[in-house]
Amino acid sequence: MKEISGVSEHPYRYDSVSRGLHWLMALMFAWIYCSAAAHYLLSDSVLDKTLWPYHKPVGLLLLGLFALRASWSLLNRQHRPPSMNVAASVGHGTLYGLMLLIPLIGLLRQYGSGRAFSAFGVPVMDGFEGEKIQWMIDLGSNFHSLLGWTMLVLIVGHIGAVVLHHRQGNSQVLRRMTGRTHKV
């Protein structure tokens, strides 16, 4: 099927922009989780020191891509394939909510700490002198990691659901996000 401006004319497949954002973000989430795992399991190792400095900048980039992806999804909602079922809708909605909430909580913690933050050499927020904003730090400390690991469980469930559908003979689910059409 033809695509015009990235919008799929095929009702059972996501458009190329949606697919591209999905897979780009999947790779970046793999980086985020590898950096977090190295930081927690191999603290002060070479791997930790290599990956961890990019955790926050990549998280900020993911937040930007999330905003782009959510906007694109809303603008093109009439051209998107229908949800498979209620569980899929709830799961995707929860993933989208966490993709927004987790980095926002991380940014709040960063701001509350009074420390400056730059991403890839670009200043994002200035630090400040004086008292830290404890409720922001506490919110981040209590929920950023917890929600992040919760999201990883949902991502594994998301992948598991695709594999299960595929094994049950419903290859349409995987094809929606790979762009492959049914063989005729």
Beta strands, then each sheet from edge to edge (+ up, - down):
strand 1: 3-4
strand 2: 7-8
strand 3: 117-119
strand 4: 122-125
sheet 1: 1+ 2-
sheet 2: 3+ 4-
end
